[in-house]
Amino acid sequence: MKPLLKWFGVINIFLLALCGCQPENKPPANESAPRAGQQISYTQRVRQTAPNQPVDRSPQAVAQRMVNLAVSVPQVRNATAISLGRYTIVGIDVDPALDRGRVGTIKYTVAQALQEDPQGSRALVTADVDLVQRIRELNDDLRNGRPVGGIMDELAEIAARISPQPSKEVKQREEAPNKINQERMNQSPNAPARQ
C-alpha cells in the first residue's frame, strides 16, 4: 500500500507541475505598442545607422592619404610619401623660386595638417629636392618588390637628415635662472670667460 501511495503522490506532483507551468494563451503585453483602437498622435523618426566603412590601414594607403593631405596645402605642387611601421616620411615639391622662409612656412603648414590626422601624427616632412627624389625612388623600389631591409636603411638615413633628434625624444630641461647662468648667457663670444 505504501508503494502505491508513493506512486500516486509522484503522479499528482507531476500533473500539478504540468498544469501549473502551462502558459496562458494571451498575446504578450507590449507596453510600447498602441492598444487596439488607439490613435497615434505623433510620428517618431529613428536615425538609421549604417556600419562604418572599413579603413585601409596598409602602408600604401597611409602614404597615399598623407600625399593627399600634403597636396591640399596651398603652394604644394606635388608630394610623395613612404610609410613603414608607424612612421611616414612625406616629401613635398614647391616652387623653386620661393625663399627659404616661405618654404619653411609651407613645410610647417603641411606638418600641422598631417598632425591633425590620426595616421599622420608621426610624419616627417621635407622639401629638400634630393630627399624627395630618394623617397620617390624608394616608393618605386617597394612597388617593384625590393626587400624592405635595404629600404629601412635608406629611410633611417633620410629621417636622420630631416630630423637629427626626433622631437618626441627630446626631454625639455629648464633650469632656474641664477647668476652664473645669466653671466654665461650674456657673455659675448669674444669676451674672456670669468672664473
C-alpha beads as a LAMMPS data file, in Angstrom:
LAMMPS data file: protein, C-alpha beads

195 atoms
194 bonds

1 atom types
1 bond types

-500.0 500.0 xlo xhi
-500.0 500.0 ylo yhi
-500.0 500.0 zlo zhi

Masses

1 110.0

Atoms # bond

1 1 1 0.000 0.000 0.000
2 1 1 2.816 2.317 0.754
3 1 1 4.375 1.872 -2.700
4 1 1 1.006 2.618 -4.289
5 1 1 0.637 5.772 -2.213
6 1 1 4.148 6.887 -3.225
7 1 1 3.346 6.422 -6.922
8 1 1 0.070 8.287 -6.523
9 1 1 1.903 11.223 -4.883
10 1 1 4.549 11.333 -7.606
11 1 1 1.875 11.311 -10.332
12 1 1 -0.045 14.120 -8.596
13 1 1 3.078 16.270 -8.305
14 1 1 3.849 15.627 -11.969
15 1 1 0.319 16.587 -13.071
16 1 1 0.307 19.732 -10.916
17 1 1 3.656 20.778 -12.351
18 1 1 2.444 20.057 -15.873
19 1 1 -0.792 22.014 -15.495
20 1 1 0.682 24.793 -13.356
21 1 1 3.581 25.578 -15.681
22 1 1 1.466 25.677 -18.832
23 1 1 1.479 29.237 -20.259
24 1 1 -1.728 31.157 -20.637
25 1 1 -2.774 31.762 -24.239
26 1 1 -2.714 35.573 -24.105
27 1 1 -0.718 37.694 -26.528
28 1 1 2.371 39.186 -24.942
29 1 1 1.867 42.551 -23.332
30 1 1 3.893 45.063 -25.289
31 1 1 3.792 48.361 -23.466
32 1 1 5.242 50.347 -26.345
33 1 1 2.655 49.138 -28.853
34 1 1 -0.601 51.108 -29.041
35 1 1 -3.732 49.490 -27.681
36 1 1 -6.372 48.322 -30.089
37 1 1 -8.365 51.280 -31.420
38 1 1 -5.919 53.874 -30.029
39 1 1 -4.799 56.593 -32.453
40 1 1 -1.110 57.583 -32.645
41 1 1 -0.791 61.349 -32.393
42 1 1 2.856 61.665 -33.415
43 1 1 5.478 60.086 -35.628
44 1 1 8.882 59.309 -34.250
45 1 1 11.767 59.226 -36.672
46 1 1 14.642 56.891 -35.977
47 1 1 18.074 57.594 -37.416
48 1 1 19.289 54.671 -39.456
49 1 1 22.794 53.634 -38.656
50 1 1 24.986 52.056 -41.253
51 1 1 28.059 50.073 -40.356
52 1 1 31.309 52.020 -40.603
53 1 1 33.221 51.562 -43.793
54 1 1 36.392 49.533 -43.288
55 1 1 39.503 51.717 -43.335
56 1 1 42.525 50.521 -45.275
57 1 1 45.492 50.879 -42.923
58 1 1 48.099 49.387 -45.221
59 1 1 51.332 51.384 -45.569
60 1 1 50.486 52.251 -49.182
61 1 1 47.052 53.591 -48.166
62 1 1 48.534 55.614 -45.293
63 1 1 51.185 57.072 -47.611
64 1 1 48.560 57.992 -50.203
65 1 1 46.433 59.640 -47.506
66 1 1 49.437 61.720 -46.384
67 1 1 50.123 62.704 -50.017
68 1 1 46.512 63.838 -50.445
69 1 1 46.699 65.912 -47.259
70 1 1 50.018 67.476 -48.286
71 1 1 48.811 68.366 -51.779
72 1 1 45.745 70.072 -50.298
73 1 1 48.019 72.728 -48.740
74 1 1 48.357 75.839 -50.938
75 1 1 51.632 76.203 -52.899
76 1 1 52.426 72.485 -52.685
77 1 1 52.741 71.346 -56.299
78 1 1 53.201 67.633 -55.708
79 1 1 54.008 65.287 -52.864
80 1 1 55.303 61.803 -52.294
81 1 1 55.324 59.699 -49.150
82 1 1 56.605 56.396 -47.898
83 1 1 55.223 54.695 -44.829
84 1 1 56.710 51.777 -42.958
85 1 1 55.531 50.878 -39.499
86 1 1 54.248 53.821 -37.505
87 1 1 56.364 56.413 -39.304
88 1 1 55.798 58.219 -42.581
89 1 1 58.192 60.449 -44.482
90 1 1 56.496 62.995 -46.736
91 1 1 58.367 64.882 -49.449
92 1 1 56.763 67.993 -50.926
93 1 1 57.513 69.830 -54.173
94 1 1 57.213 73.601 -54.001
95 1 1 58.076 76.412 -56.386
96 1 1 61.898 76.631 -56.547
97 1 1 61.673 80.443 -56.703
98 1 1 60.330 80.615 -53.129
99 1 1 62.720 81.784 -50.418
100 1 1 63.753 79.509 -47.538
101 1 1 61.474 81.207 -45.042
102 1 1 58.390 80.673 -47.183
103 1 1 59.356 77.032 -47.837
104 1 1 59.740 76.545 -44.077
105 1 1 56.289 78.014 -43.517
106 1 1 54.797 75.662 -46.110
107 1 1 56.562 72.678 -44.512
108 1 1 55.191 73.707 -41.118
109 1 1 51.667 74.037 -42.558
110 1 1 51.910 70.557 -44.104
111 1 1 53.220 69.142 -40.820
112 1 1 50.281 70.690 -38.954
113 1 1 47.797 69.244 -41.457
114 1 1 49.382 65.815 -41.046
115 1 1 49.486 66.141 -37.257
116 1 1 45.707 66.620 -37.151
117 1 1 45.223 63.306 -38.943
118 1 1 45.408 60.266 -36.630
119 1 1 47.678 58.387 -39.022
120 1 1 49.954 61.364 -39.652
121 1 1 50.997 62.124 -36.108
122 1 1 54.450 60.599 -36.623
123 1 1 55.177 62.025 -40.062
124 1 1 58.366 63.814 -41.067
125 1 1 58.102 66.459 -43.792
126 1 1 60.861 67.557 -46.154
127 1 1 61.069 69.922 -49.105
128 1 1 64.681 69.037 -49.942
129 1 1 64.787 68.151 -53.647
130 1 1 67.341 65.348 -53.166
131 1 1 65.369 63.729 -50.349
132 1 1 62.094 63.990 -52.251
133 1 1 63.733 62.228 -55.208
134 1 1 65.103 59.498 -52.896
135 1 1 61.617 58.984 -51.429
136 1 1 60.194 58.610 -54.954
137 1 1 62.857 56.041 -55.793
138 1 1 62.157 54.131 -52.566
139 1 1 58.452 54.028 -53.453
140 1 1 59.338 52.603 -56.859
141 1 1 61.625 50.037 -55.220
142 1 1 58.839 48.955 -52.860
143 1 1 56.397 48.574 -55.743
144 1 1 58.966 46.510 -57.645
145 1 1 59.446 44.139 -54.704
146 1 1 62.813 45.237 -53.336
147 1 1 63.467 43.779 -49.851
148 1 1 62.287 46.011 -47.021
149 1 1 65.582 45.620 -45.117
150 1 1 67.561 47.762 -47.562
151 1 1 64.755 50.282 -47.780
152 1 1 64.708 50.596 -43.989
153 1 1 68.393 51.568 -44.004
154 1 1 67.767 54.306 -46.569
155 1 1 64.715 55.527 -44.662
156 1 1 66.808 55.763 -41.500
157 1 1 69.348 57.904 -43.357
158 1 1 66.615 60.161 -44.739
159 1 1 64.998 60.526 -41.310
160 1 1 68.373 61.387 -39.768
161 1 1 68.900 64.119 -42.380
162 1 1 65.442 65.571 -41.797
163 1 1 65.435 65.426 -38.032
164 1 1 68.687 64.516 -36.271
165 1 1 66.790 64.122 -32.983
166 1 1 63.046 63.384 -33.091
167 1 1 61.132 65.957 -31.088
168 1 1 59.251 63.331 -29.087
169 1 1 62.512 62.018 -27.648
170 1 1 63.925 65.366 -26.541
171 1 1 63.443 65.976 -22.852
172 1 1 62.962 69.594 -22.034
173 1 1 65.219 70.797 -19.252
174 1 1 64.694 74.197 -17.921
175 1 1 66.948 75.444 -15.188
176 1 1 66.009 78.239 -12.855
177 1 1 67.963 81.364 -13.770
178 1 1 70.887 82.052 -11.479
179 1 1 73.767 84.470 -11.568
180 1 1 76.271 82.116 -13.245
181 1 1 73.828 81.102 -15.996
182 1 1 72.861 84.731 -16.629
183 1 1 76.504 85.764 -16.950
184 1 1 77.202 82.837 -19.276
185 1 1 74.233 83.725 -21.496
186 1 1 75.036 87.436 -21.581
187 1 1 78.708 86.896 -22.308
188 1 1 79.850 87.689 -25.824
189 1 1 81.842 85.028 -27.711
190 1 1 84.979 87.241 -27.883
191 1 1 84.978 88.280 -24.232
192 1 1 87.173 86.330 -21.847
193 1 1 85.388 83.966 -19.500
194 1 1 85.258 84.962 -15.840
195 1 1 86.049 82.411 -13.274

Bonds

1 1 1 2
2 1 2 3
3 1 3 4
4 1 4 5
5 1 5 6
6 1 6 7
7 1 7 8
8 1 8 9
9 1 9 10
10 1 10 11
11 1 11 12
12 1 12 13
13 1 13 14
14 1 14 15
15 1 15 16
16 1 16 17
17 1 17 18
18 1 18 19
19 1 19 20
20 1 20 21
21 1 21 22
22 1 22 23
23 1 23 24
24 1 24 25
25 1 25 26
26 1 26 27
27 1 27 28
28 1 28 29
29 1 29 30
30 1 30 31
31 1 31 32
32 1 32 33
33 1 33 34
34 1 34 35
35 1 35 36
36 1 36 37
37 1 37 38
38 1 38 39
39 1 39 40
40 1 40 41
41 1 41 42
42 1 42 43
43 1 43 44
44 1 44 45
45 1 45 46
46 1 46 47
47 1 47 48
48 1 48 49
49 1 49 50
50 1 50 51
51 1 51 52
52 1 52 53
53 1 53 54
54 1 54 55
55 1 55 56
56 1 56 57
57 1 57 58
58 1 58 59
59 1 59 60
60 1 60 61
61 1 61 62
62 1 62 63
63 1 63 64
64 1 64 65
65 1 65 66
66 1 66 67
67 1 67 68
68 1 68 69
69 1 69 70
70 1 70 71
71 1 71 72
72 1 72 73
73 1 73 74
74 1 74 75
75 1 75 76
76 1 76 77
77 1 77 78
78 1 78 79
79 1 79 80
80 1 80 81
81 1 81 82
82 1 82 83
83 1 83 84
84 1 84 85
85 1 85 86
86 1 86 87
87 1 87 88
88 1 88 89
89 1 89 90
90 1 90 91
91 1 91 92
92 1 92 93
93 1 93 94
94 1 94 95
95 1 95 96
96 1 96 97
97 1 97 98
98 1 98 99
99 1 99 100
100 1 100 101
101 1 101 102
102 1 102 103
103 1 103 104
104 1 104 105
105 1 105 106
106 1 106 107
107 1 107 108
108 1 108 109
109 1 109 110
110 1 110 111
111 1 111 112
112 1 112 113
113 1 113 114
114 1 114 115
115 1 115 116
116 1 116 117
117 1 117 118
118 1 118 119
119 1 119 120
120 1 120 121
121 1 121 122
122 1 122 123
123 1 123 124
124 1 124 125
125 1 125 126
126 1 126 127
127 1 127 128
128 1 128 129
129 1 129 130
130 1 130 131
131 1 131 132
132 1 132 133
133 1 133 134
134 1 134 135
135 1 135 136
136 1 136 137
137 1 137 138
138 1 138 139
139 1 139 140
140 1 140 141
141 1 141 142
142 1 142 143
143 1 143 144
144 1 144 145
145 1 145 146
146 1 146 147
147 1 147 148
148 1 148 149
149 1 149 150
150 1 150 151
151 1 151 152
152 1 152 153
153 1 153 154
154 1 154 155
155 1 155 156
156 1 156 157
157 1 157 158
158 1 158 159
159 1 159 160
160 1 160 161
161 1 161 162
162 1 162 163
163 1 163 164
164 1 164 165
165 1 165 166
166 1 166 167
167 1 167 168
168 1 168 169
169 1 169 170
170 1 170 171
171 1 171 172
172 1 172 173
173 1 173 174
174 1 174 175
175 1 175 176
176 1 176 177
177 1 177 178
178 1 178 179
179 1 179 180
180 1 180 181
181 1 181 182
182 1 182 183
183 1 183 184
184 1 184 185
185 1 185 186
186 1 186 187
187 1 187 188
188 1 188 189
189 1 189 190
190 1 190 191
191 1 191 192
192 1 192 193
193 1 193 194
194 1 194 195
